[in-house]
């Protein structure tokens, strides 16, 4: 684990590289959908939300489904549960593998007490690379929004109810815009049912991990599938 000074420097660099990608890269949702871009919004770095976690695996992994913003289902493999502590309390988050083409990359969709207020209501993502020890650094400062937080042209998977954290995670990416922040996944679907007909989505990356992104939410590295710092979106 890098010391706090190195970690902060790396985090700031990753965020600047992601802004560069979002502003100019043809696979950016802003470029692809011709949406005016302004720098993404983040909470200040908080080392207290950079915590050790252990993975309790399902053996074998289970087929699972995540509801999407198109009211569909994305097929995933449920790998297991990350167990960690924030303050005095232990928490658990389910971990998913999005299928072929993503190697050992897994993602953790989650909501928390800040969702629908300071952060995107339907949820945010974290990504990890599986290892043999099943011990990880869970860094919520690297949590990021799916592409559907910026435009309706992408399909994204919602976190399951088991991944709703009872605490506010004021770390990582904030909401993009107040008028694109439904309080919950259900609120997003209700808004659509009341009359908004979004554009036809691109291939549902909700069934795969966002392509070309660094597992920690930094700049794209041109490696695996996807669209939003690595999980489900597009």
HELIX and SHEET records of a PDB file:
HELIX    1   1 UNK A    4  UNK A   24  1                                  21    
HELIX    2   2 UNK A   29  UNK A   32  1                                   4    
HELIX    3   3 UNK A   47  UNK A   49  5                                   3    
HELIX    4   4 UNK A  140  UNK A  142  5                                   3    
HELIX    5   5 UNK A  147  UNK A  149  5                                   3    
HELIX    6   6 UNK A  161  UNK A  163  5                                   3    
HELIX    7   7 UNK A  178  UNK A  180  5                                   3    
HELIX    8   8 UNK A  185  UNK A  193  1                                   9    
HELIX    9   9 UNK A  205  UNK A  207  5                                   3    
SHEET    1   A 4 UNK A  89  UNK A  97  0                                        
SHEET    2   A 4 UNK A  73  UNK A  86 -1                                        
SHEET    3   A 4 UNK A  50  UNK A  67 -1                                        
SHEET    4   A 4 UNK A 135  UNK A 139 -1                                        
SHEET    1   B 3 UNK A 105  UNK A 110  0                                        
SHEET    2   B 3 UNK A 124  UNK A 129 -1                                        
SHEET    3   B 3 UNK A 144  UNK A 145 -1                                        
END                                                                             
